[in-house]
Amino acid sequence: MKIYQSELRTLEGEPFRLPHNQLLLIVNVASKCGYTPQYSGLERLQEAYAYRGFSVIGVPCNQFGGQEPGDAAEIRLFCATTYGVSFPILEKMEVNGPNRHPLYAELTKARDTRGLAGDVEWNFEKFLVAPGGRVLYRFRSAVEPEDPEVISAIEENLPN
């Protein structure tokens, strides 16, 4: 439940609550990264599974090579015009270090497939969170959104 206690804001600065009853894929995103084309796969996941209680949540982060330098308007424009993003995008936040957002303080406790927890390693790291707030899976950046392992994890845990 701790992930639901984090104070969150949309990219436009409006209060945002993570939906308790949905399967979530929370992803730290960046517009100038080699993994940025993953936005396309994330959007396809959103389109394919939203009606079954699933949502991608994008979290812009500028901690990795300064690859998300834009302000909120620039990020929104990029996401909309380049990738047609329809899923929620939150305000830019830190995912590591002393100013790590409380949401990521919880998410980074989860272990990846190698059994490693701790800091986010790079942009486009993905956390699959069950309704109720338990982190089910952690996929590192190189794992594509439509990788069979990700698809299987989503399909096995959809609430609807």
Residue pairs with C-beta under 8 A, 6 or more apart in sequence:
1 132
1 133
2 102
2 106
2 133
3 18
3 103
3 106
3 107
3 129
3 133
3 135
4 17
4 18
4 20
4 133
5 102
6 18
6 101
6 102
6 103
6 106
7 15
7 102
8 15
8 16
8 17
8 18
8 90
8 91
8 103
9 15
9 16
9 90
9 91
10 16
10 88
10 89
10 90
10 91
11 60
11 72
11 75
11 76
11 89
11 90
11 91
11 92
12 72
12 76
13 72
13 91
16 88
16 90
18 24
18 57
18 129
19 55
20 131
20 132
20 133
21 53
21 131
21 159
22 53
22 54
22 55
22 131
22 159
23 49
23 53
23 54
23 55
23 128
23 129
23 130
23 131
23 154
23 157
23 158
23 159
24 54
24 55
24 56
24 57
24 127
24 128
24 129
25 42
25 45
25 54
25 55
25 56
25 57
25 126
25 127
25 128
25 129
25 145
25 150
25 154
26 57
26 59
26 103
26 107
26 126
26 127
26 129
27 38
27 42
27 56
27 57
27 58
27 59
27 124
27 125
27 126
27 127
27 145
28 59
28 60
28 61
28 95
28 104
28 120
28 123
28 124
28 125
29 36
29 39
29 58
29 59
29 60
29 61
29 68
29 89
29 123
29 124
30 36
30 60
30 61
30 62
30 64
30 67
30 68
30 123
30 124
31 60
31 67
31 68
31 70
31 74
31 75
31 78
31 79
31 82
32 67
32 68
32 69
33 64
33 65
33 67
33 68
33 122
33 123
33 124
35 122
35 123
35 124
35 141
35 142
36 123
36 124
38 124
38 144
38 145
39 79
39 82
39 83
39 85
40 83
41 144
41 145
41 146
42 56
42 58
42 85
42 87
42 145
43 56
43 83
43 84
43 85
43 86
43 87
44 145
44 146
45 54
45 56
45 145
45 146
45 150
45 154
46 54
46 55
46 56
46 86
46 87
47 86
49 154
49 158
51 160
52 158
52 159
52 160
53 131
53 158
53 159
53 160
54 154
54 158
55 87
55 88
56 87
56 88
57 87
57 88
57 90
58 79
58 85
58 87
58 88
58 89
58 90
59 89
59 90
59 92
59 93
59 95
59 103
59 104
60 68
60 75
60 89
60 90
60 91
60 92
60 93
61 68
61 92
61 93
61 94
61 95
61 120
61 123
62 68
62 69
62 92
63 94
63 95
63 96
63 97
64 122
64 123
67 123
68 75
68 92
68 123
70 78
72 91
72 92
75 89
75 92
76 89
79 85
79 89
93 101
93 103
93 104
94 100
94 101
94 104
95 101
95 104
95 108
95 119
95 120
95 125
96 104
96 108
96 119
96 120
100 108
104 120
106 135
107 127
107 129
107 135
107 138
108 117
108 118
108 119
108 120
109 117
109 135
110 117
110 127
110 135
110 137
110 138
111 117
111 138
112 138
112 139
112 140
113 137
113 138
113 139
113 149
117 138
121 140
121 141
122 140
122 141
123 141
124 141
125 138
125 139
125 140
125 141
126 137
126 138
126 139
126 143
126 145
126 150
127 135
127 137
127 138
127 139
128 135
128 136
128 137
128 138
128 139
128 150
128 153
128 154
128 157
129 135
129 136
130 136
130 157
131 159
136 153
136 157
137 150
137 153
139 147
139 149
139 150
143 149
143 150
144 150
